């Protein structure tokens, strides 16, 4: 499982002209990729790490200040462009595997106390964000 975590002052996801997920205060925007074999251990670790990561201002974590988290599914995090000019997506788990894992990470974040907003799995999304810093971290389990 891979997660690109960005510190933002606001972020939103629009699908077909409709805002489906948004945070309008300082928090985290998370792009989440799932690979084959990701299971409960990776889900729990990723959610705990996102919620506890001390990357907000004054070295605080989202859990310290109940900061919102917008989670967007992103299979392209497992793109491989080492050969040729077209990436392959072989390392990305297929939708029937990755969608439940994406939902489980969001659910686990909520169980930990995070206010979670979501993108729409598999949709053509327009993601807008105001990066704070900018500050971006790659997590991988």
Secondary structure, 3 states (H helix, E strand, C coil): CEEEEEEEEEEEEEECCEEEEEECCCEEEEEEECECCCCHHHHHHHHHHHHHCCCEHHHECHHHHCCEEEEEECHHHHCECCCCCCCECCCECCHHHHHHHHHHHHHHHHHHCCCEEECCCCCCCEEEEEEEEEEEEEEEC
